[in-house]
Amino acid sequence: MGTKVTSRHRSREKALHLLYRLDISEGETTGGTAPLEEEDYGAALAAGVTAHGAEIDKLIEDFCENWSVDRMAVVDRNILRLAVFELLYRREVPYKVVIDEAVELANRYCSEDSGAFINGVLDRIFKDFITKKKPLKV
């Protein structure tokens, strides 16, 4: 794994931790320490998810039959939020990387079935919404 990939992966993990803390504390959290590049990318991801939260949650709910974001496990919903933000707003990142990273985070931090669930939701969002509205790198 190259340095850039490793750094981005760590940034996503840090963003996930921050989003988790924000979610369970209803917006109040303290920052952690990280190397500057990681901190910047991770913080940018978390800030983007926060800024576009309503739009992201609506899109997730539109593609999750019979599931509201509030009913999802905290980590699952924050992995989805993070990945959807990257798919919508970080178009320089190939969609396959975004989905693979989300599944990897789910496999590490969530239940046994979460990776497949997250993969399915993100794949549907990408194929049925993003490719029709916002073409991305493949």
PyMOL commands that place a pseudoatom at each C-alpha (Angstrom):
pseudoatom trace, name=CA, resn=MET, resi=1, chain=A, elem=C, hetatm=0, pos=[0.000, 0.000, 0.000]
pseudoatom trace, name=CA, resn=GLY, resi=2, chain=A, elem=C, hetatm=0, pos=[1.453, 3.376, -0.992]
pseudoatom trace, name=CA, resn=THR, resi=3, chain=A, elem=C, hetatm=0, pos=[1.981, 6.260, 1.381]
pseudoatom trace, name=CA, resn=LYS, resi=4, chain=A, elem=C, hetatm=0, pos=[-0.841, 8.346, -0.132]
pseudoatom trace, name=CA, resn=VAL, resi=5, chain=A, elem=C, hetatm=0, pos=[-3.331, 5.471, 0.140]
pseudoatom trace, name=CA, resn=THR, resi=6, chain=A, elem=C, hetatm=0, pos=[-2.284, 4.732, 3.705]
pseudoatom trace, name=CA, resn=SER, resi=7, chain=A, elem=C, hetatm=0, pos=[-2.569, 8.386, 4.648]
pseudoatom trace, name=CA, resn=ARG, resi=8, chain=A, elem=C, hetatm=0, pos=[-6.023, 8.722, 3.049]
pseudoatom trace, name=CA, resn=HIS, resi=9, chain=A, elem=C, hetatm=0, pos=[-7.171, 5.527, 4.762]
pseudoatom trace, name=CA, resn=ARG, resi=10, chain=A, elem=C, hetatm=0, pos=[-6.038, 6.840, 8.149]
pseudoatom trace, name=CA, resn=SER, resi=11, chain=A, elem=C, hetatm=0, pos=[-7.762, 10.145, 7.361]
pseudoatom trace, name=CA, resn=ARG, resi=12, chain=A, elem=C, hetatm=0, pos=[-11.024, 8.326, 6.662]
pseudoatom trace, name=CA, resn=GLU, resi=13, chain=A, elem=C, hetatm=0, pos=[-10.695, 6.435, 9.939]
pseudoatom trace, name=CA, resn=LYS, resi=14, chain=A, elem=C, hetatm=0, pos=[-10.087, 9.689, 11.800]
pseudoatom trace, name=CA, resn=ALA, resi=15, chain=A, elem=C, hetatm=0, pos=[-13.083, 11.302, 10.062]
pseudoatom trace, name=CA, resn=LEU, resi=16, chain=A, elem=C, hetatm=0, pos=[-15.218, 8.292, 11.012]
pseudoatom trace, name=CA, resn=HIS, resi=17, chain=A, elem=C, hetatm=0, pos=[-14.130, 8.583, 14.657]
pseudoatom trace, name=CA, resn=LEU, resi=18, chain=A, elem=C, hetatm=0, pos=[-14.932, 12.294, 14.645]
pseudoatom trace, name=CA, resn=LEU, resi=19, chain=A, elem=C, hetatm=0, pos=[-18.345, 11.763, 13.031]
pseudoatom trace, name=CA, resn=TYR, resi=20, chain=A, elem=C, hetatm=0, pos=[-19.095, 9.006, 15.532]
pseudoatom trace, name=CA, resn=ARG, resi=21, chain=A, elem=C, hetatm=0, pos=[-18.203, 11.270, 18.455]
pseudoatom trace, name=CA, resn=LEU, resi=22, chain=A, elem=C, hetatm=0, pos=[-20.287, 14.100, 16.976]
pseudoatom trace, name=CA, resn=ASP, resi=23, chain=A, elem=C, hetatm=0, pos=[-23.224, 11.750, 16.439]
pseudoatom trace, name=CA, resn=ILE, resi=24, chain=A, elem=C, hetatm=0, pos=[-23.310, 10.286, 19.945]
pseudoatom trace, name=CA, resn=SER, resi=25, chain=A, elem=C, hetatm=0, pos=[-22.558, 13.592, 21.686]
pseudoatom trace, name=CA, resn=GLU, resi=26, chain=A, elem=C, hetatm=0, pos=[-25.034, 15.580, 19.574]
pseudoatom trace, name=CA, resn=GLY, resi=27, chain=A, elem=C, hetatm=0, pos=[-22.382, 17.836, 18.061]
pseudoatom trace, name=CA, resn=GLU, resi=28, chain=A, elem=C, hetatm=0, pos=[-19.984, 18.419, 20.951]
pseudoatom trace, name=CA, resn=THR, resi=29, chain=A, elem=C, hetatm=0, pos=[-16.535, 16.856, 20.638]
pseudoatom trace, name=CA, resn=THR, resi=30, chain=A, elem=C, hetatm=0, pos=[-12.869, 17.438, 21.187]
pseudoatom trace, name=CA, resn=GLY, resi=31, chain=A, elem=C, hetatm=0, pos=[-10.274, 17.019, 18.473]
pseudoatom trace, name=CA, resn=GLY, resi=32, chain=A, elem=C, hetatm=0, pos=[-7.538, 14.414, 18.374]
pseudoatom trace, name=CA, resn=THR, resi=33, chain=A, elem=C, hetatm=0, pos=[-3.974, 14.642, 17.217]
pseudoatom trace, name=CA, resn=ALA, resi=34, chain=A, elem=C, hetatm=0, pos=[-2.812, 13.582, 13.767]
pseudoatom trace, name=CA, resn=PRO, resi=35, chain=A, elem=C, hetatm=0, pos=[-0.129, 14.479, 11.266]
pseudoatom trace, name=CA, resn=LEU, resi=36, chain=A, elem=C, hetatm=0, pos=[-1.082, 17.669, 9.416]
pseudoatom trace, name=CA, resn=GLU, resi=37, chain=A, elem=C, hetatm=0, pos=[-1.928, 16.086, 6.035]
pseudoatom trace, name=CA, resn=GLU, resi=38, chain=A, elem=C, hetatm=0, pos=[-4.125, 13.429, 7.653]
pseudoatom trace, name=CA, resn=GLU, resi=39, chain=A, elem=C, hetatm=0, pos=[-5.773, 15.923, 9.937]
pseudoatom trace, name=CA, resn=ASP, resi=40, chain=A, elem=C, hetatm=0, pos=[-6.564, 18.245, 7.054]
pseudoatom trace, name=CA, resn=TYR, resi=41, chain=A, elem=C, hetatm=0, pos=[-8.137, 15.573, 4.833]
pseudoatom trace, name=CA, resn=GLY, resi=42, chain=A, elem=C, hetatm=0, pos=[-9.939, 13.842, 7.681]
pseudoatom trace, name=CA, resn=ALA, resi=43, chain=A, elem=C, hetatm=0, pos=[-11.191, 17.152, 9.065]
pseudoatom trace, name=CA, resn=ALA, resi=44, chain=A, elem=C, hetatm=0, pos=[-12.300, 18.230, 5.585]
pseudoatom trace, name=CA, resn=LEU, resi=45, chain=A, elem=C, hetatm=0, pos=[-14.270, 14.999, 5.180]
pseudoatom trace, name=CA, resn=ALA, resi=46, chain=A, elem=C, hetatm=0, pos=[-15.944, 15.341, 8.566]
pseudoatom trace, name=CA, resn=ALA, resi=47, chain=A, elem=C, hetatm=0, pos=[-16.718, 19.029, 7.949]
pseudoatom trace, name=CA, resn=GLY, resi=48, chain=A, elem=C, hetatm=0, pos=[-18.178, 18.199, 4.528]
pseudoatom trace, name=CA, resn=VAL, resi=49, chain=A, elem=C, hetatm=0, pos=[-20.411, 15.484, 5.954]
pseudoatom trace, name=CA, resn=THR, resi=50, chain=A, elem=C, hetatm=0, pos=[-21.588, 17.887, 8.644]
pseudoatom trace, name=CA, resn=ALA, resi=51, chain=A, elem=C, hetatm=0, pos=[-22.225, 20.719, 6.171]
pseudoatom trace, name=CA, resn=HIS, resi=52, chain=A, elem=C, hetatm=0, pos=[-24.206, 18.496, 3.776]
pseudoatom trace, name=CA, resn=GLY, resi=53, chain=A, elem=C, hetatm=0, pos=[-25.761, 16.206, 6.394]
pseudoatom trace, name=CA, resn=ALA, resi=54, chain=A, elem=C, hetatm=0, pos=[-29.411, 16.668, 5.502]
pseudoatom trace, name=CA, resn=GLU, resi=55, chain=A, elem=C, hetatm=0, pos=[-28.796, 16.081, 1.781]
pseudoatom trace, name=CA, resn=ILE, resi=56, chain=A, elem=C, hetatm=0, pos=[-26.603, 13.042, 2.473]
pseudoatom trace, name=CA, resn=ASP, resi=57, chain=A, elem=C, hetatm=0, pos=[-29.087, 11.492, 4.924]
pseudoatom trace, name=CA, resn=LYS, resi=58, chain=A, elem=C, hetatm=0, pos=[-31.973, 12.018, 2.490]
pseudoatom trace, name=CA, resn=LEU, resi=59, chain=A, elem=C, hetatm=0, pos=[-30.034, 10.317, -0.302]
pseudoatom trace, name=CA, resn=ILE, resi=60, chain=A, elem=C, hetatm=0, pos=[-29.120, 7.379, 1.955]
pseudoatom trace, name=CA, resn=GLU, resi=61, chain=A, elem=C, hetatm=0, pos=[-32.743, 6.967, 3.044]
pseudoatom trace, name=CA, resn=ASP, resi=62, chain=A, elem=C, hetatm=0, pos=[-33.935, 7.126, -0.571]
pseudoatom trace, name=CA, resn=PHE, resi=63, chain=A, elem=C, hetatm=0, pos=[-31.759, 4.091, -1.347]
pseudoatom trace, name=CA, resn=CYS, resi=64, chain=A, elem=C, hetatm=0, pos=[-32.408, 2.098, 1.858]
pseudoatom trace, name=CA, resn=GLU, resi=65, chain=A, elem=C, hetatm=0, pos=[-35.815, 0.533, 1.612]
pseudoatom trace, name=CA, resn=ASN, resi=66, chain=A, elem=C, hetatm=0, pos=[-37.673, 0.614, 4.926]
pseudoatom trace, name=CA, resn=TRP, resi=67, chain=A, elem=C, hetatm=0, pos=[-34.698, 2.095, 6.804]
pseudoatom trace, name=CA, resn=SER, resi=68, chain=A, elem=C, hetatm=0, pos=[-34.296, 5.560, 8.197]
pseudoatom trace, name=CA, resn=VAL, resi=69, chain=A, elem=C, hetatm=0, pos=[-30.804, 6.806, 8.967]
pseudoatom trace, name=CA, resn=ASP, resi=70, chain=A, elem=C, hetatm=0, pos=[-31.794, 7.142, 12.635]
pseudoatom trace, name=CA, resn=ARG, resi=71, chain=A, elem=C, hetatm=0, pos=[-32.563, 3.408, 12.842]
pseudoatom trace, name=CA, resn=MET, resi=72, chain=A, elem=C, hetatm=0, pos=[-29.127, 2.384, 11.536]
pseudoatom trace, name=CA, resn=ALA, resi=73, chain=A, elem=C, hetatm=0, pos=[-26.243, 1.510, 13.795]
pseudoatom trace, name=CA, resn=VAL, resi=74, chain=A, elem=C, hetatm=0, pos=[-24.232, 4.651, 14.581]
pseudoatom trace, name=CA, resn=VAL, resi=75, chain=A, elem=C, hetatm=0, pos=[-21.038, 3.454, 12.903]
pseudoatom trace, name=CA, resn=ASP, resi=76, chain=A, elem=C, hetatm=0, pos=[-22.860, 2.095, 9.836]
pseudoatom trace, name=CA, resn=ARG, resi=77, chain=A, elem=C, hetatm=0, pos=[-24.646, 5.376, 9.188]
pseudoatom trace, name=CA, resn=ASN, resi=78, chain=A, elem=C, hetatm=0, pos=[-21.476, 7.404, 9.616]
pseudoatom trace, name=CA, resn=ILE, resi=79, chain=A, elem=C, hetatm=0, pos=[-19.535, 5.189, 7.212]
pseudoatom trace, name=CA, resn=LEU, resi=80, chain=A, elem=C, hetatm=0, pos=[-22.360, 5.672, 4.701]
pseudoatom trace, name=CA, resn=ARG, resi=81, chain=A, elem=C, hetatm=0, pos=[-22.367, 9.425, 5.278]
pseudoatom trace, name=CA, resn=LEU, resi=82, chain=A, elem=C, hetatm=0, pos=[-18.613, 9.631, 4.798]
pseudoatom trace, name=CA, resn=ALA, resi=83, chain=A, elem=C, hetatm=0, pos=[-18.674, 7.577, 1.604]
pseudoatom trace, name=CA, resn=VAL, resi=84, chain=A, elem=C, hetatm=0, pos=[-21.670, 9.415, 0.124]
pseudoatom trace, name=CA, resn=PHE, resi=85, chain=A, elem=C, hetatm=0, pos=[-19.949, 12.727, 0.789]
pseudoatom trace, name=CA, resn=GLU, resi=86, chain=A, elem=C, hetatm=0, pos=[-16.852, 11.509, -1.064]
pseudoatom trace, name=CA, resn=LEU, resi=87, chain=A, elem=C, hetatm=0, pos=[-18.961, 10.212, -3.960]
pseudoatom trace, name=CA, resn=LEU, resi=88, chain=A, elem=C, hetatm=0, pos=[-20.796, 13.519, -4.274]
pseudoatom trace, name=CA, resn=TYR, resi=89, chain=A, elem=C, hetatm=0, pos=[-18.145, 16.097, -3.455]
pseudoatom trace, name=CA, resn=ARG, resi=90, chain=A, elem=C, hetatm=0, pos=[-14.666, 14.546, -3.696]
pseudoatom trace, name=CA, resn=ARG, resi=91, chain=A, elem=C, hetatm=0, pos=[-14.890, 13.603, -7.330]
pseudoatom trace, name=CA, resn=GLU, resi=92, chain=A, elem=C, hetatm=0, pos=[-11.122, 13.232, -7.676]
pseudoatom trace, name=CA, resn=VAL, resi=93, chain=A, elem=C, hetatm=0, pos=[-11.421, 9.968, -5.701]
pseudoatom trace, name=CA, resn=PRO, resi=94, chain=A, elem=C, hetatm=0, pos=[-12.509, 7.046, -7.923]
pseudoatom trace, name=CA, resn=TYR, resi=95, chain=A, elem=C, hetatm=0, pos=[-15.822, 5.567, -6.824]
pseudoatom trace, name=CA, resn=LYS, resi=96, chain=A, elem=C, hetatm=0, pos=[-14.337, 2.076, -6.476]
pseudoatom trace, name=CA, resn=VAL, resi=97, chain=A, elem=C, hetatm=0, pos=[-11.834, 3.394, -3.936]
pseudoatom trace, name=CA, resn=VAL, resi=98, chain=A, elem=C, hetatm=0, pos=[-14.586, 5.127, -1.961]
pseudoatom trace, name=CA, resn=ILE, resi=99, chain=A, elem=C, hetatm=0, pos=[-16.726, 1.981, -1.840]
pseudoatom trace, name=CA, resn=ASP, resi=100, chain=A, elem=C, hetatm=0, pos=[-13.771, -0.315, -1.045]
pseudoatom trace, name=CA, resn=GLU, resi=101, chain=A, elem=C, hetatm=0, pos=[-12.659, 1.984, 1.775]
pseudoatom trace, name=CA, resn=ALA, resi=102, chain=A, elem=C, hetatm=0, pos=[-16.181, 2.117, 3.210]
pseudoatom trace, name=CA, resn=VAL, resi=103, chain=A, elem=C, hetatm=0, pos=[-16.475, -1.673, 3.137]
pseudoatom trace, name=CA, resn=GLU, resi=104, chain=A, elem=C, hetatm=0, pos=[-13.048, -2.006, 4.756]
pseudoatom trace, name=CA, resn=LEU, resi=105, chain=A, elem=C, hetatm=0, pos=[-14.087, 0.377, 7.545]
pseudoatom trace, name=CA, resn=ALA, resi=106, chain=A, elem=C, hetatm=0, pos=[-17.324, -1.587, 8.013]
pseudoatom trace, name=CA, resn=ASN, resi=107, chain=A, elem=C, hetatm=0, pos=[-15.453, -4.884, 8.170]
pseudoatom trace, name=CA, resn=ARG, resi=108, chain=A, elem=C, hetatm=0, pos=[-13.163, -3.446, 10.824]
pseudoatom trace, name=CA, resn=TYR, resi=109, chain=A, elem=C, hetatm=0, pos=[-15.629, -1.497, 12.994]
pseudoatom trace, name=CA, resn=CYS, resi=110, chain=A, elem=C, hetatm=0, pos=[-19.108, -2.937, 12.417]
pseudoatom trace, name=CA, resn=SER, resi=111, chain=A, elem=C, hetatm=0, pos=[-21.122, -6.141, 12.551]
pseudoatom trace, name=CA, resn=GLU, resi=112, chain=A, elem=C, hetatm=0, pos=[-20.511, -9.078, 10.261]
pseudoatom trace, name=CA, resn=ASP, resi=113, chain=A, elem=C, hetatm=0, pos=[-23.271, -8.047, 7.833]
pseudoatom trace, name=CA, resn=SER, resi=114, chain=A, elem=C, hetatm=0, pos=[-22.446, -4.337, 7.702]
pseudoatom trace, name=CA, resn=GLY, resi=115, chain=A, elem=C, hetatm=0, pos=[-19.873, -4.556, 4.905]
pseudoatom trace, name=CA, resn=ALA, resi=116, chain=A, elem=C, hetatm=0, pos=[-22.348, -6.176, 2.517]
pseudoatom trace, name=CA, resn=PHE, resi=117, chain=A, elem=C, hetatm=0, pos=[-25.111, -3.744, 3.524]
pseudoatom trace, name=CA, resn=ILE, resi=118, chain=A, elem=C, hetatm=0, pos=[-22.879, -0.693, 3.014]
pseudoatom trace, name=CA, resn=ASN, resi=119, chain=A, elem=C, hetatm=0, pos=[-21.543, -2.045, -0.280]
pseudoatom trace, name=CA, resn=GLY, resi=120, chain=A, elem=C, hetatm=0, pos=[-25.079, -2.599, -1.570]
pseudoatom trace, name=CA, resn=VAL, resi=121, chain=A, elem=C, hetatm=0, pos=[-26.329, 0.852, -0.576]
pseudoatom trace, name=CA, resn=LEU, resi=122, chain=A, elem=C, hetatm=0, pos=[-23.304, 2.672, -2.005]
pseudoatom trace, name=CA, resn=ASP, resi=123, chain=A, elem=C, hetatm=0, pos=[-23.391, 0.646, -5.215]
pseudoatom trace, name=CA, resn=ARG, resi=124, chain=A, elem=C, hetatm=0, pos=[-27.072, 1.544, -5.734]
pseudoatom trace, name=CA, resn=ILE, resi=125, chain=A, elem=C, hetatm=0, pos=[-26.448, 5.215, -4.962]
pseudoatom trace, name=CA, resn=PHE, resi=126, chain=A, elem=C, hetatm=0, pos=[-23.561, 5.299, -7.412]
pseudoatom trace, name=CA, resn=LYS, resi=127, chain=A, elem=C, hetatm=0, pos=[-25.317, 3.430, -10.246]
pseudoatom trace, name=CA, resn=ASP, resi=128, chain=A, elem=C, hetatm=0, pos=[-28.823, 4.849, -9.868]
pseudoatom trace, name=CA, resn=PHE, resi=129, chain=A, elem=C, hetatm=0, pos=[-28.116, 8.419, -8.800]
pseudoatom trace, name=CA, resn=ILE, resi=130, chain=A, elem=C, hetatm=0, pos=[-24.572, 9.649, -9.140]
pseudoatom trace, name=CA, resn=THR, resi=131, chain=A, elem=C, hetatm=0, pos=[-23.798, 8.334, -12.623]
pseudoatom trace, name=CA, resn=LYS, resi=132, chain=A, elem=C, hetatm=0, pos=[-27.007, 9.950, -13.854]
pseudoatom trace, name=CA, resn=LYS, resi=133, chain=A, elem=C, hetatm=0, pos=[-26.577, 13.265, -11.990]
pseudoatom trace, name=CA, resn=LYS, resi=134, chain=A, elem=C, hetatm=0, pos=[-22.859, 13.755, -11.337]
pseudoatom trace, name=CA, resn=PRO, resi=135, chain=A, elem=C, hetatm=0, pos=[-20.497, 11.738, -13.553]
pseudoatom trace, name=CA, resn=LEU, resi=136, chain=A, elem=C, hetatm=0, pos=[-17.401, 10.590, -11.655]
pseudoatom trace, name=CA, resn=LYS, resi=137, chain=A, elem=C, hetatm=0, pos=[-14.052, 9.024, -12.421]
pseudoatom trace, name=CA, resn=VAL, resi=138, chain=A, elem=C, hetatm=0, pos=[-14.262, 5.260, -12.887]
for i in range(1, 138): cmd.bond("trace and resi %d" % i, "trace and resi %d" % (i + 1))
show_as sticks, trace
zoom trace
